[in-house]
């Protein structure tokens, strides 16, 4: 797969757009609802971490799959649930 500058620019734009949507969604969630939404917040934290890994890896999504180890997901879940 060829990773051209326009492709990388598009991916950077989409990653930034996803980050903004996550931030907006989190900002609109009332603090009183965070505990009830813990599962969704955990999944969002995992997905955000995958997004960060994609960006860190130079947006190489055409020839490899970006994933997290089960242990890392467990750590993110634990850390997120303690923050809610």
SVG drawing of the C-alpha trace seen along z (x, -y; Angstrom):
<svg xmlns="http://www.w3.org/2000/svg" viewBox="-27 -20 31 30">
<polyline fill="none" stroke="black" stroke-width="0.4" points="0.0,0.0 1.2,-3.5 0.8,-6.1 0.8,-9.4 0.8,-12.8 -2.9,-13.4 -3.8,-10.1 -1.9,-11.0 -3.4,-14.5 -6.9,-13.0 -6.2,-10.6 -4.9,-13.4 -8.0,-15.4 -10.3,-12.4 -8.3,-11.6 -8.6,-15.2 -12.3,-15.2 -12.9,-12.1 -10.9,-13.6 -13.2,-16.6 -16.4,-14.5 -15.1,-12.5 -14.3,-15.8 -17.7,-17.3 -19.6,-14.1 -17.6,-14.0 -18.2,-17.7 -21.9,-17.2 -22.2,-14.3 -23.4,-15.5 -21.2,-14.5 -24.2,-12.9 -24.6,-10.5 -20.9,-9.4 -21.2,-6.4 -24.3,-5.1 -22.4,-5.6 -19.2,-3.9 -19.3,-1.1 -19.6,-3.7 -16.8,-5.8 -14.6,-2.7 -15.2,-1.8 -14.7,-5.5 -11.3,-5.5 -10.3,-2.2 -11.3,-3.6 -9.5,-6.9 -6.3,-4.9 -6.6,-2.9 -7.0,-6.3 -3.9,-7.6 -2.0,-4.4 -3.1,-4.8 -1.8,-8.4 1.5,-7.4 2.0,-4.7 1.8,-7.1 -1.8,-6.2 -0.7,-2.8 -4.2,-1.4 -4.1,0.1 -1.6,2.9 -2.0,3.6 -4.5,3.7 -4.0,1.5 -5.1,3.2 -4.5,3.2 -3.5,6.2 -6.2,7.5 -4.0,6.4 -3.8,2.9 -7.6,2.8 -8.1,4.0 -5.8,1.3 -7.7,-1.4 -11.0,0.0 -9.7,0.0 -8.2,-3.5 -11.4,-4.9 -13.7,-3.3 -11.8,-4.7 -12.1,-8.2 -15.9,-8.0"/>
</svg>
